[in-house]
Amino acid sequence: MQNRFMEKAIALAIENVRRGRGGPFAAVVVRDGAIIAEGTNRVTFSNDPTAHAEIVAIREACQALGNFQLTGCEIYTTCEPCPMCMGAIYWARPAKVFYASTAKDASAAGFDDSFIYKQLKLPATARRIPMIQLMREEALEAFRAWEQKSDRIEY
Amino acid sequence: MQNRFMEKAIALAIENVRRGRGGPFAAVVVRDGAIIAEGTNRVTFSNDPTAHAEIVAIREACQALGNFQLTGCEIYTTCEPCPMCMGAIYWARPAKVFYASTAKDASAAGFDDSFIYKQLKLPATARRIPMIQLMREEALEAFRAWEQKSDRIEY
């Protein structure tokens, strides 16, 4: 069963490359033994650097479920998720993730995954993209507005 | 100038909470001294766990530029980006990022940022969301298809 879903994801990834739609990555979201969403990498095709397979699949699955959580779902992705997609997975909170190739395999094929993982472990001041803090006090007002909002929807 | 852009982002974040559109976060993308895109958190409003302010702003900026890169742009975000958004920033490759409140401030207000940063530092097998590897050999075929594609668009 698990292999069948991963086979589907791998087929989608290869088709995505052959059709010139983006990078060699795909993912499917499964619930109760059925695929509820598919995603392929569309970065260059859609001019969207966030359109990784997992992000596309998570967004589509959430639309299908009418929910911002993937409770009880499984994600099958052809490659170990990059930090962006790992973050998205934590926010979507599926039950499990299955992956096939590794971040190292992705890096060997020219993708930045391992580099970004290393960057995220550095303090903000040591990162390649400069991160500069300003106006913290003023920004805390947004959190106060949130805490004071009695009908807020937590996520 | 920097403060003006951050003030705008903070105002958008507060307005987002007051209007019940999502969490207390906003971001703007600036190029050549002008705002080219704005984003606010839309997770609950759009049923999209990836709709963080930075992701929304990056996607909108890329559409405005017709490019999948934010070369030469600056991102002003009301809060230190979560791992998902940091990953997106690395893929979008802006020149600089300005942030106001910290991941710790976000966690104090009930958001998972610090938890996810800690999870990403753990090996896949030790993470809260189980990560299971299968079919690596079969998946490498997608990378081979990519390497063999002479007209591939790298990103």
Boltz contact constraints between the chains, C-beta under 6 A:
constraints:
  - contact:
      token1: [A, 6]
      token2: [B, 134]
      max_distance: 6.0
  - contact:
      token1: [A, 6]
      token2: [B, 135]
      max_distance: 6.0
  - contact:
      token1: [A, 10]
      token2: [B, 138]
      max_distance: 6.0
  - contact:
      token1: [A, 10]
      token2: [B, 139]
      max_distance: 6.0
  - contact:
      token1: [A, 13]
      token2: [B, 142]
      max_distance: 6.0
  - contact:
      token1: [A, 14]
      token2: [B, 142]
      max_distance: 6.0
  - contact:
      token1: [A, 14]
      token2: [B, 145]
      max_distance: 6.0
  - contact:
      token1: [A, 17]
      token2: [B, 145]
      max_distance: 6.0
  - contact:
      token1: [A, 17]
      token2: [B, 146]
      max_distance: 6.0
  - contact:
      token1: [A, 17]
      token2: [B, 149]
      max_distance: 6.0
  - contact:
      token1: [A, 24]
      token2: [B, 142]
      max_distance: 6.0
  - contact:
      token1: [A, 24]
      token2: [B, 143]
      max_distance: 6.0
  - contact:
      token1: [A, 24]
      token2: [B, 146]
      max_distance: 6.0
  - contact:
      token1: [A, 43]
      token2: [B, 68]
      max_distance: 6.0
  - contact:
      token1: [A, 43]
      token2: [B, 155]
      max_distance: 6.0
  - contact:
      token1: [A, 44]
      token2: [B, 68]
      max_distance: 6.0
  - contact:
      token1: [A, 44]
      token2: [B, 153]
      max_distance: 6.0
  - contact:
      token1: [A, 44]
      token2: [B, 155]
      max_distance: 6.0
  - contact:
      token1: [A, 47]
      token2: [B, 62]
      max_distance: 6.0
  - contact:
      token1: [A, 47]
      token2: [B, 67]
      max_distance: 6.0
  - contact:
      token1: [A, 47]
      token2: [B, 68]
      max_distance: 6.0
  - contact:
      token1: [A, 48]
      token2: [B, 59]
      max_distance: 6.0
  - contact:
      token1: [A, 48]
      token2: [B, 62]
      max_distance: 6.0
  - contact:
      token1: [A, 49]
      token2: [B, 68]
      max_distance: 6.0
  - contact:
      token1: [A, 49]
      token2: [B, 91]
      max_distance: 6.0
  - contact:
      token1: [A, 49]
      token2: [B, 92]
      max_distance: 6.0
  - contact:
      token1: [A, 50]
      token2: [B, 55]
      max_distance: 6.0
  - contact:
      token1: [A, 50]
      token2: [B, 59]
      max_distance: 6.0
  - contact:
      token1: [A, 50]
      token2: [B, 88]
      max_distance: 6.0
  - contact:
      token1: [A, 55]
      token2: [B, 50]
      max_distance: 6.0
  - contact:
      token1: [A, 59]
      token2: [B, 48]
      max_distance: 6.0
  - contact:
      token1: [A, 59]
      token2: [B, 50]
      max_distance: 6.0
  - contact:
      token1: [A, 62]
      token2: [B, 47]
      max_distance: 6.0
  - contact:
      token1: [A, 62]
      token2: [B, 48]
      max_distance: 6.0
  - contact:
      token1: [A, 67]
      token2: [B, 47]
      max_distance: 6.0
  - contact:
      token1: [A, 68]
      token2: [B, 43]
      max_distance: 6.0
  - contact:
      token1: [A, 68]
      token2: [B, 44]
      max_distance: 6.0
  - contact:
      token1: [A, 68]
      token2: [B, 47]
      max_distance: 6.0
  - contact:
      token1: [A, 68]
      token2: [B, 49]
      max_distance: 6.0
  - contact:
      token1: [A, 78]
      token2: [B, 139]
      max_distance: 6.0
  - contact:
      token1: [A, 78]
      token2: [B, 142]
      max_distance: 6.0
  - contact:
      token1: [A, 82]
      token2: [B, 87]
      max_distance: 6.0
  - contact:
      token1: [A, 83]
      token2: [B, 83]
      max_distance: 6.0
  - contact:
      token1: [A, 83]
      token2: [B, 87]
      max_distance: 6.0
  - contact:
      token1: [A, 84]
      token2: [B, 84]
      max_distance: 6.0
  - contact:
      token1: [A, 84]
      token2: [B, 87]
      max_distance: 6.0
  - contact:
      token1: [A, 84]
      token2: [B, 88]
      max_distance: 6.0
  - contact:
      token1: [A, 86]
      token2: [B, 120]
      max_distance: 6.0
  - contact:
      token1: [A, 87]
      token2: [B, 82]
      max_distance: 6.0
  - contact:
      token1: [A, 87]
      token2: [B, 83]
      max_distance: 6.0
  - contact:
      token1: [A, 87]
      token2: [B, 84]
      max_distance: 6.0
  - contact:
      token1: [A, 87]
      token2: [B, 87]
      max_distance: 6.0
  - contact:
      token1: [A, 87]
      token2: [B, 116]
      max_distance: 6.0
  - contact:
      token1: [A, 88]
      token2: [B, 50]
      max_distance: 6.0
  - contact:
      token1: [A, 88]
      token2: [B, 84]
      max_distance: 6.0
  - contact:
      token1: [A, 90]
      token2: [B, 116]
      max_distance: 6.0
  - contact:
      token1: [A, 91]
      token2: [B, 49]
      max_distance: 6.0
  - contact:
      token1: [A, 92]
      token2: [B, 49]
      max_distance: 6.0
  - contact:
      token1: [A, 96]
      token2: [B, 130]
      max_distance: 6.0
  - contact:
      token1: [A, 97]
      token2: [B, 131]
      max_distance: 6.0
  - contact:
      token1: [A, 98]
      token2: [B, 132]
      max_distance: 6.0
  - contact:
      token1: [A, 98]
      token2: [B, 134]
      max_distance: 6.0
  - contact:
      token1: [A, 99]
      token2: [B, 133]
      max_distance: 6.0
  - contact:
      token1: [A, 100]
      token2: [B, 135]
      max_distance: 6.0
  - contact:
      token1: [A, 100]
      token2: [B, 136]
      max_distance: 6.0
  - contact:
      token1: [A, 100]
      token2: [B, 139]
      max_distance: 6.0
  - contact:
      token1: [A, 101]
      token2: [B, 136]
      max_distance: 6.0
  - contact:
      token1: [A, 101]
      token2: [B, 139]
      max_distance: 6.0
  - contact:
      token1: [A, 101]
      token2: [B, 140]
      max_distance: 6.0
  - contact:
      token1: [A, 109]
      token2: [B, 143]
      max_distance: 6.0
  - contact:
      token1: [A, 116]
      token2: [B, 87]
      max_distance: 6.0
  - contact:
      token1: [A, 116]
      token2: [B, 90]
      max_distance: 6.0
  - contact:
      token1: [A, 120]
      token2: [B, 86]
      max_distance: 6.0
  - contact:
      token1: [A, 130]
      token2: [B, 96]
      max_distance: 6.0
  - contact:
      token1: [A, 131]
      token2: [B, 97]
      max_distance: 6.0
  - contact:
      token1: [A, 132]
      token2: [B, 98]
      max_distance: 6.0
  - contact:
      token1: [A, 133]
      token2: [B, 99]
      max_distance: 6.0
  - contact:
      token1: [A, 134]
      token2: [B, 6]
      max_distance: 6.0
  - contact:
      token1: [A, 134]
      token2: [B, 98]
      max_distance: 6.0
  - contact:
      token1: [A, 135]
      token2: [B, 6]
      max_distance: 6.0
  - contact:
      token1: [A, 135]
      token2: [B, 100]
      max_distance: 6.0
  - contact:
      token1: [A, 136]
      token2: [B, 100]
      max_distance: 6.0
  - contact:
      token1: [A, 136]
      token2: [B, 101]
      max_distance: 6.0
  - contact:
      token1: [A, 138]
      token2: [B, 10]
      max_distance: 6.0
  - contact:
      token1: [A, 139]
      token2: [B, 10]
      max_distance: 6.0
  - contact:
      token1: [A, 139]
      token2: [B, 78]
      max_distance: 6.0
  - contact:
      token1: [A, 139]
      token2: [B, 100]
      max_distance: 6.0
  - contact:
      token1: [A, 139]
      token2: [B, 101]
      max_distance: 6.0
  - contact:
      token1: [A, 140]
      token2: [B, 101]
      max_distance: 6.0
  - contact:
      token1: [A, 142]
      token2: [B, 13]
      max_distance: 6.0
  - contact:
      token1: [A, 142]
      token2: [B, 14]
      max_distance: 6.0
  - contact:
      token1: [A, 142]
      token2: [B, 24]
      max_distance: 6.0
  - contact:
      token1: [A, 142]
      token2: [B, 78]
      max_distance: 6.0
  - contact:
      token1: [A, 143]
      token2: [B, 24]
      max_distance: 6.0
  - contact:
      token1: [A, 143]
      token2: [B, 109]
      max_distance: 6.0
  - contact:
      token1: [A, 145]
      token2: [B, 14]
      max_distance: 6.0
  - contact:
      token1: [A, 145]
      token2: [B, 17]
      max_distance: 6.0
  - contact:
      token1: [A, 146]
      token2: [B, 17]
      max_distance: 6.0
  - contact:
      token1: [A, 146]
      token2: [B, 24]
      max_distance: 6.0
  - contact:
      token1: [A, 149]
      token2: [B, 17]
      max_distance: 6.0
  - contact:
      token1: [A, 153]
      token2: [B, 44]
      max_distance: 6.0
  - contact:
      token1: [A, 155]
      token2: [B, 43]
      max_distance: 6.0
  - contact:
      token1: [A, 155]
      token2: [B, 44]
      max_distance: 6.0
